[in-house]
Amino acid sequence: MEEFKYKSALLIDDSYIDNLINRKILEGIRFAENIVVMDSPFRAMSYLIRALENNEAPEVIFLDIRMPGMTGFELIQELEELKQKFNSNFKIYMLSSSLDPNDLKQVEDLALVARFIGKPLTAKALEEI
C-alpha cells in the first residue's frame, strides 16, 4: 500500500463546502495519514496550542485568508509566536480564492508561509508541495 506523504495536516477554513472538498482531495491522494479540519481560526488556535504542547503539531497547515473574526493573516501572527515558543517546523500554505494583489503581496512577505495556493485545491498543486 502506498505511503502517506505526511503524518498530519490541518485545514483551517470557515467554508463547510471547501473543507469537504479539500479533505476529499487530500484523502484521495493519500496526502496525510491524519487530516484535521477546523472551521474557525479560534478553534484552530486552541487545537494547535494543545498539539504543540503534546508534540503532535501538524506538518502542513492549509489556511484560508478571509474568515470571520480573525483573518488568516492575523492567525499567522499568532502562529509565529507559537512556532518560536515550541520550535516547531510546520509549513503553512495560504489557500484562498482571493485574487487581491494586496493579499498576494502580503503572502509573499510572510516568512512563515511556504506558498499561496488558489482555491480550489487540486491534486496537481499538492504534488508540488
ChimeraX commands (.cxc) that place a marker at each C-alpha (Angstrom):
marker #1 position 0.00,0.00,0.00 radius 0.5
marker #1 position 1.25,3.47,-0.88 radius 0.5
marker #1 position 2.65,5.52,1.98 radius 0.5
marker #1 position 1.26,8.85,3.08 radius 0.5
marker #1 position 3.26,11.93,2.14 radius 0.5
marker #1 position 2.85,13.46,5.62 radius 0.5
marker #1 position 1.80,12.22,9.05 radius 0.5
marker #1 position -0.67,15.06,9.66 radius 0.5
marker #1 position -2.28,18.07,8.02 radius 0.5
marker #1 position -4.62,20.77,9.28 radius 0.5
marker #1 position -7.25,22.55,7.17 radius 0.5
marker #1 position -8.48,25.89,8.52 radius 0.5
marker #1 position -11.37,27.36,6.54 radius 0.5
marker #1 position -14.77,28.73,7.54 radius 0.5
marker #1 position -16.42,27.20,4.45 radius 0.5
marker #1 position -18.01,23.81,5.09 radius 0.5
marker #1 position -18.07,23.01,1.35 radius 0.5
marker #1 position -14.41,23.98,0.81 radius 0.5
marker #1 position -13.40,21.85,3.80 radius 0.5
marker #1 position -15.39,18.90,2.49 radius 0.5
marker #1 position -13.88,19.13,-0.99 radius 0.5
marker #1 position -10.33,19.79,0.22 radius 0.5
marker #1 position -10.45,16.92,2.69 radius 0.5
marker #1 position -11.62,14.53,-0.07 radius 0.5
marker #1 position -8.75,15.67,-2.32 radius 0.5
marker #1 position -6.19,15.24,0.48 radius 0.5
marker #1 position -7.56,11.78,1.29 radius 0.5
marker #1 position -7.71,10.81,-2.38 radius 0.5
marker #1 position -4.00,11.33,-2.95 radius 0.5
marker #1 position -3.02,10.00,0.50 radius 0.5
marker #1 position -1.51,13.37,1.39 radius 0.5
marker #1 position -1.60,12.86,5.16 radius 0.5
marker #1 position -2.39,9.98,7.46 radius 0.5
marker #1 position -4.31,12.28,9.83 radius 0.5
marker #1 position -6.32,15.23,8.47 radius 0.5
marker #1 position -7.86,17.63,10.98 radius 0.5
marker #1 position -10.44,20.15,9.77 radius 0.5
marker #1 position -11.26,23.35,11.67 radius 0.5
marker #1 position -13.95,25.81,10.58 radius 0.5
marker #1 position -12.85,28.55,12.98 radius 0.5
marker #1 position -9.46,30.24,13.39 radius 0.5
marker #1 position -10.11,30.44,17.14 radius 0.5
marker #1 position -10.76,26.70,17.46 radius 0.5
marker #1 position -7.73,26.09,15.26 radius 0.5
marker #1 position -5.54,28.12,17.63 radius 0.5
marker #1 position -6.76,26.13,20.63 radius 0.5
marker #1 position -6.15,22.89,18.76 radius 0.5
marker #1 position -2.64,23.96,17.69 radius 0.5
marker #1 position -1.63,25.02,21.19 radius 0.5
marker #1 position -2.67,21.60,22.56 radius 0.5
marker #1 position -0.99,19.81,19.64 radius 0.5
marker #1 position 2.26,21.74,20.11 radius 0.5
marker #1 position 2.25,21.14,23.86 radius 0.5
marker #1 position 1.89,17.40,23.17 radius 0.5
marker #1 position 4.50,17.47,20.40 radius 0.5
marker #1 position 1.79,16.48,17.87 radius 0.5
marker #1 position 1.70,19.56,15.65 radius 0.5
marker #1 position 0.61,19.04,12.05 radius 0.5
marker #1 position 3.38,19.11,9.49 radius 0.5
marker #1 position 1.29,21.05,6.98 radius 0.5
marker #1 position -1.37,23.71,7.56 radius 0.5
marker #1 position -3.73,24.92,4.83 radius 0.5
marker #1 position -5.09,28.30,5.88 radius 0.5
marker #1 position -7.86,30.39,4.34 radius 0.5
marker #1 position -7.27,34.16,4.19 radius 0.5
marker #1 position -10.77,35.52,4.67 radius 0.5
marker #1 position -12.59,34.21,7.74 radius 0.5
marker #1 position -14.95,35.91,10.18 radius 0.5
marker #1 position -13.48,37.17,13.45 radius 0.5
marker #1 position -9.84,36.59,12.52 radius 0.5
marker #1 position -8.21,36.60,9.10 radius 0.5
marker #1 position -5.62,34.09,8.06 radius 0.5
marker #1 position -3.03,36.85,8.28 radius 0.5
marker #1 position -3.98,37.59,11.88 radius 0.5
marker #1 position -3.78,33.89,12.70 radius 0.5
marker #1 position -0.29,33.74,11.21 radius 0.5
marker #1 position 0.88,36.46,13.59 radius 0.5
marker #1 position -0.25,34.24,16.47 radius 0.5
marker #1 position 1.35,31.18,14.88 radius 0.5
marker #1 position 4.73,32.91,14.53 radius 0.5
marker #1 position 4.91,33.22,18.31 radius 0.5
marker #1 position 3.85,29.61,18.79 radius 0.5
marker #1 position 6.32,28.31,16.23 radius 0.5
marker #1 position 9.21,30.02,18.04 radius 0.5
marker #1 position 7.99,29.05,21.51 radius 0.5
marker #1 position 7.67,25.38,20.60 radius 0.5
marker #1 position 10.45,25.29,17.98 radius 0.5
marker #1 position 8.06,23.63,15.54 radius 0.5
marker #1 position 8.67,23.21,11.82 radius 0.5
marker #1 position 5.14,23.12,10.36 radius 0.5
marker #1 position 4.63,24.61,6.89 radius 0.5
marker #1 position 1.73,26.95,6.12 radius 0.5
marker #1 position 0.07,27.19,2.73 radius 0.5
marker #1 position -2.39,30.02,2.25 radius 0.5
marker #1 position -5.42,28.61,0.49 radius 0.5
marker #1 position -7.75,31.24,-0.89 radius 0.5
marker #1 position -9.91,32.30,-3.79 radius 0.5
marker #1 position -8.72,35.89,-3.28 radius 0.5
marker #1 position -7.10,37.49,-6.29 radius 0.5
marker #1 position -6.48,40.73,-4.41 radius 0.5
marker #1 position -2.90,41.85,-5.26 radius 0.5
marker #1 position -2.52,43.12,-1.68 radius 0.5
marker #1 position -3.26,39.64,-0.33 radius 0.5
marker #1 position -0.77,38.05,-2.71 radius 0.5
marker #1 position 1.90,40.61,-1.76 radius 0.5
marker #1 position 1.23,40.06,1.94 radius 0.5
marker #1 position 1.60,36.29,1.49 radius 0.5
marker #1 position 4.97,36.79,-0.23 radius 0.5
marker #1 position 6.18,38.92,2.68 radius 0.5
marker #1 position 5.37,36.30,5.33 radius 0.5
marker #1 position 8.33,34.08,6.18 radius 0.5
marker #1 position 6.05,31.53,7.82 radius 0.5
marker #1 position 4.06,30.95,4.61 radius 0.5
marker #1 position 5.56,28.48,2.17 radius 0.5
marker #1 position 3.24,29.33,-0.71 radius 0.5
marker #1 position -0.11,30.70,-1.86 radius 0.5
marker #1 position -2.46,28.14,-3.40 radius 0.5
marker #1 position -5.58,29.31,-5.20 radius 0.5
marker #1 position -8.87,27.57,-4.48 radius 0.5
marker #1 position -9.98,25.03,-5.30 radius 0.5
marker #1 position -7.20,22.80,-4.02 radius 0.5
marker #1 position -6.04,20.36,-6.69 radius 0.5
marker #1 position -4.02,17.17,-6.71 radius 0.5
marker #1 position -1.55,18.91,-9.03 radius 0.5
marker #1 position -0.97,21.74,-6.51 radius 0.5
marker #1 position -0.49,19.18,-3.74 radius 0.5
marker #1 position 2.07,17.24,-5.76 radius 0.5
marker #1 position 4.21,20.40,-5.85 radius 0.5
marker #1 position 4.35,20.60,-2.07 radius 0.5
marker link #1:1,2 radius 0.2
marker link #1:2,3 radius 0.2
marker link #1:3,4 radius 0.2
marker link #1:4,5 radius 0.2
marker link #1:5,6 radius 0.2
marker link #1:6,7 radius 0.2
marker link #1:7,8 radius 0.2
marker link #1:8,9 radius 0.2
marker link #1:9,10 radius 0.2
marker link #1:10,11 radius 0.2
marker link #1:11,12 radius 0.2
marker link #1:12,13 radius 0.2
marker link #1:13,14 radius 0.2
marker link #1:14,15 radius 0.2
marker link #1:15,16 radius 0.2
marker link #1:16,17 radius 0.2
marker link #1:17,18 radius 0.2
marker link #1:18,19 radius 0.2
marker link #1:19,20 radius 0.2
marker link #1:20,21 radius 0.2
marker link #1:21,22 radius 0.2
marker link #1:22,23 radius 0.2
marker link #1:23,24 radius 0.2
marker link #1:24,25 radius 0.2
marker link #1:25,26 radius 0.2
marker link #1:26,27 radius 0.2
marker link #1:27,28 radius 0.2
marker link #1:28,29 radius 0.2
marker link #1:29,30 radius 0.2
marker link #1:30,31 radius 0.2
marker link #1:31,32 radius 0.2
marker link #1:32,33 radius 0.2
marker link #1:33,34 radius 0.2
marker link #1:34,35 radius 0.2
marker link #1:35,36 radius 0.2
marker link #1:36,37 radius 0.2
marker link #1:37,38 radius 0.2
marker link #1:38,39 radius 0.2
marker link #1:39,40 radius 0.2
marker link #1:40,41 radius 0.2
marker link #1:41,42 radius 0.2
marker link #1:42,43 radius 0.2
marker link #1:43,44 radius 0.2
marker link #1:44,45 radius 0.2
marker link #1:45,46 radius 0.2
marker link #1:46,47 radius 0.2
marker link #1:47,48 radius 0.2
marker link #1:48,49 radius 0.2
marker link #1:49,50 radius 0.2
marker link #1:50,51 radius 0.2
marker link #1:51,52 radius 0.2
marker link #1:52,53 radius 0.2
marker link #1:53,54 radius 0.2
marker link #1:54,55 radius 0.2
marker link #1:55,56 radius 0.2
marker link #1:56,57 radius 0.2
marker link #1:57,58 radius 0.2
marker link #1:58,59 radius 0.2
marker link #1:59,60 radius 0.2
marker link #1:60,61 radius 0.2
marker link #1:61,62 radius 0.2
marker link #1:62,63 radius 0.2
marker link #1:63,64 radius 0.2
marker link #1:64,65 radius 0.2
marker link #1:65,66 radius 0.2
marker link #1:66,67 radius 0.2
marker link #1:67,68 radius 0.2
marker link #1:68,69 radius 0.2
marker link #1:69,70 radius 0.2
marker link #1:70,71 radius 0.2
marker link #1:71,72 radius 0.2
marker link #1:72,73 radius 0.2
marker link #1:73,74 radius 0.2
marker link #1:74,75 radius 0.2
marker link #1:75,76 radius 0.2
marker link #1:76,77 radius 0.2
marker link #1:77,78 radius 0.2
marker link #1:78,79 radius 0.2
marker link #1:79,80 radius 0.2
marker link #1:80,81 radius 0.2
marker link #1:81,82 radius 0.2
marker link #1:82,83 radius 0.2
marker link #1:83,84 radius 0.2
marker link #1:84,85 radius 0.2
marker link #1:85,86 radius 0.2
marker link #1:86,87 radius 0.2
marker link #1:87,88 radius 0.2
marker link #1:88,89 radius 0.2
marker link #1:89,90 radius 0.2
marker link #1:90,91 radius 0.2
marker link #1:91,92 radius 0.2
marker link #1:92,93 radius 0.2
marker link #1:93,94 radius 0.2
marker link #1:94,95 radius 0.2
marker link #1:95,96 radius 0.2
marker link #1:96,97 radius 0.2
marker link #1:97,98 radius 0.2
marker link #1:98,99 radius 0.2
marker link #1:99,100 radius 0.2
marker link #1:100,101 radius 0.2
marker link #1:101,102 radius 0.2
marker link #1:102,103 radius 0.2
marker link #1:103,104 radius 0.2
marker link #1:104,105 radius 0.2
marker link #1:105,106 radius 0.2
marker link #1:106,107 radius 0.2
marker link #1:107,108 radius 0.2
marker link #1:108,109 radius 0.2
marker link #1:109,110 radius 0.2
marker link #1:110,111 radius 0.2
marker link #1:111,112 radius 0.2
marker link #1:112,113 radius 0.2
marker link #1:113,114 radius 0.2
marker link #1:114,115 radius 0.2
marker link #1:115,116 radius 0.2
marker link #1:116,117 radius 0.2
marker link #1:117,118 radius 0.2
marker link #1:118,119 radius 0.2
marker link #1:119,120 radius 0.2
marker link #1:120,121 radius 0.2
marker link #1:121,122 radius 0.2
marker link #1:122,123 radius 0.2
marker link #1:123,124 radius 0.2
marker link #1:124,125 radius 0.2
marker link #1:125,126 radius 0.2
marker link #1:126,127 radius 0.2
marker link #1:127,128 radius 0.2
marker link #1:128,129 radius 0.2
view
